[in-house]
């Protein structure tokens, strides 16, 4: 319990008040008078900051974090909110990539956002992925309000984009022949598209095909040569199908050493250090192949700059990956975790749904109507379903973001996870660091 202030204390605060003698406008007085008592919970509409002259700030009473701040002296009551920590990657445990989408606004984020009244909330219509309803409301806890800085990176694909570069990369992978301009969209190519070839694209990617056929094709050819496509065995089973099953079962997966060497070979060809990637292996149970993904790690963050290498027991079948060098554009101001959480409520930042649970609630058996719908009761609420997401954790990482002209950025991005296991992302850069100009769409 706080002791009551003595008259001298109050006079001292009043004397220090720079707004003493100031007369607030009628609109401001009405807004202050409308602030509820501490024990009353009301919805709060969040948007851009409400700015006022400094002198008038001394006469405003504002509800902050369950307590109150009065005047400019910082007198407050009630406990400070417990701030939710924001996770980041570590050298021995790099963070997973964050998906943000396209910086041009061409449908990559959630469009058509409409603010709704709600506690730190926002509703978004026109959205129904994964069976979720069309409108969403975010409830966010207290986060640190301190802004900071983080590096922004870009991808320089021009550092190795020439006929000589294409020849060097192709040679590492064993593709020979003359390097020629690619007539299908620019870039350089060596080899024959019907067999082994290497392609260096104007989009900053490299593609390699060794000419080794997929094991499914090999088994189909072998089964067809033995039995044709129509023959039946004595027991009535389909001869071609039985031979396919046998052939595929006898197809060995590549050894771990072969997969490792194959990935290292392709990464070396395109100029990527295989100590600076996170590699994930995915066996193909039906084809006898293993696909390896090698995602580049930048500043303790796994990124969406990913190379793909498919390996059979005979070696690399095909591979694809970005050739660019990641360069730093320097330190940029980023918003605080608290302001980033508020961006969940701002249509200008259209939070992106990164992932959602696989399981969707069973709507139950559909029962067709037997009569027209009844007239609603007078004064009854009009249906407007909104799905609420209570944020329970957050992290700061890097997201791959594309510009209007194909530029690629690795931009600081916040990712928020809700209690319903949906995950949402918003860009972390301060608004002054974002090019918010628009271009006409055809």
Secondary structure, DSSP 4 states (H G I P E B T S, - for coil): -PPPPPHHHHHHHHHH-TTTT----HHHHHHHHTPPPTT--------S-----HHHHTT-EEEETTEEEETTTTEEESPPPPPPPEE--BTTBPBPPB----TT-SSSS--SEE---STT--EE-S--GGG--S-EEEE--------EEEEEEEEEGGGG-SHHHHHHHHHHTT--S-EEE-TTTSSEEEE-TTS-EEEE-TTSEEEEE--PPPHHHHHHHHHHHHHTTT-B-TTS-BHHHHHHHHHHHTPPPPPHHHHHHHHHHHHHHTT--TTSEEEEEEEETTTTEEEEEEEEEETTEEEEEEEEEEEETTEEEEEEEE-PEEEEEEEEEE--HHHHHHHTT-TTT--EEEE--S-----------SSPPPPPPTTPPPP---EEEEEEEEEEEEEEEE-TTS-EEEEEEEEEEETTS-EEEEE-B-GGGS--------
